[in-house]
Amino acid sequence: MAEKPNRSSLIASRIERLSVLTPQRLTFPRPLEAAFEAKTGPGRCKHLWMEGLLAILIFNLFFLVDHLAPSAVFQRALFVRLGIITPLALIVNFLVLRQPGKIFRESGIATIVAWSG
């Protein structure tokens, strides 16, 4: 009976095989990728949740600078920050805490960051 290769040998063989190819889409074997996600996913969700709360707080602290702007600019900033971006960011942040799949986790955070810029 053949012995199952360990993760280190899977990684080494994949790197060796891909090192001679021209760069294309680099992927790990599905079992290795699944094991990595299972091991790191929950911790990444918790980390992103804490960073998300801090980012939302800092994002809303920009009201101090917005307050120096003319009234119309401040009112628009107030609406955009508190009426649109902050609620969406809180929703995504809450959903990340529930440990969604990696696609939603990463794209959700990236989308909120892009919208807030």
PyMOL commands that set and color helices and strands:
alter all, ss='L'
color gray80, all
select helices_A, chain A and resi 7-19+30-61+63-66+71-97+102-116
alter helices_A, ss='H'
color red, helices_A
deselect
rebuild
show_as cartoon
